[in-house]
Structure formats: C-alpha cells, structure tokens
Amino acid sequence: MNLTLTPPQWDDVNEVLAFELGNRAYFESWVNARPDTYYSVDGVTRAIETALLEANEDRAYQYLVRENGVLVGRINFTQVRRRYFHSASLGYRMGADHTGRGLARQAVGLGLKKAFEEHALLRIEATVRPENPGSLRVLERSGFTQYGHSRKSFLFHGQWFDMLHFEIHAQPNTTTSTEVR
C-alpha cells in the first residue's frame, strides 16, 4: 500500500467534506462534535484556510492521509510551541472503513518523520482515553511513552473521562535544526 501525507489544499474541499460527512457519526463516538457549520463547502473552505495560515505561521500542521490516492484519514500537529520547547500535540483520525489495518500507525510514523525532520520539532505529545485500545496501540507501537494520567479531565457527551498522556522525543540525528525559531 502507498500511504502519503499532504497538507490540505483548496482543491481538496469537496473530498474533505465528503470524508468528514461520511465519518461524522464514527468520529463523534470518540471526540466532541465539530459545529454544524463545519459540514459545508464554506465550513471546510474556512478550515483549510485556517490550516494553511497556521502552517505558514508555524502554529500547527495538518495533513490528509491517503492510501493509493484515496483519503482515509487525517493527522495534525497543533499547539506548536517553539521557544524552550520545540513541541506540538498530535491528533489523528482514520475513517471508519480504514481502521484495524495498521494505517493509523503508518500515518503516525510518517507524521513523526515530518514533525522531527521538516518542522524541527523535538517532542510530540498525545492524549488518549483509556477506553480507546486501538489508539493506545497506535501510540505504543509508534514509540510513545506514557508519562501521565489525568482523572476526569475530558467532558464528552455529559460524562467525564480520564486521559492518558504520552510523549515521544526526536532522536538526536533525526532533526535538521535545533535552533530557536
């Protein structure tokens, strides 16, 4: 299989909208819902505009995950903190029909390569609910180490859930630069 990560572009609007609409119920079973206004051509256009702006300003990096050219997921690095930290938070989502085949782990691996080499980040954090064994396996098999457990820290559908906190660090020879941006 040929897995690629590409930043969202203007001509991706209809494809991203179809992907998000087709997986909306599945995604909302794990994470809080996006506003209804997101699920339109205008909403996705605004989201792509924001993604491009944030990447240009070194605040966040979003990627579309494609398998043989077909959109199967998304991965992002948000909350980029440069001075003193060189870190970001990882998020990812795979479409309902594309889980259980190792695609998320491969996408995270490709994403980490971009984060450490292209974006010169040194530490990536991720959180996951203990009730999500698939995502836990993705992080553990991708080399993340758990460093914390916050209790009742995530409100979802009116119920509080725990979050497990993970991190991974760049290997000294994988970064292109450690200069302060």
Number of C-alpha atoms within 10 A of each C-alpha: 6 8 16 18 20 12 17 21 15 12 10 15 20 14 13 23 19 15 17 19 15 14 17 16 12 15 18 13 11 15 14 12 14 11 8 8 10 17 16 16 15 13 16 21 21 15 15 21 14 13 21 19 14 17 17 11 11 16 16 21 26 23 20 22 29 18 16 11 10 13 21 22 25 24 23 21 23 20 16 22 17 17 10 8 12 19 25 24 18 24 16 20 21 21 18 15 11 15 14 11 9 12 20 27 20 17 27 23 17 16 24 22 17 16 24 24 17 14 19 22 26 22 19 22 21 20 21 19 19 14 12 10 11 15 18 19 15 19 23 15 14 17 14 19 16 17 11 12 16 13 11 11 13 16 12 14 12 7 8 12 15 17 19 17 17 22 21 20 16 17 10 10 9 15 18 13 15 11 9 10 11
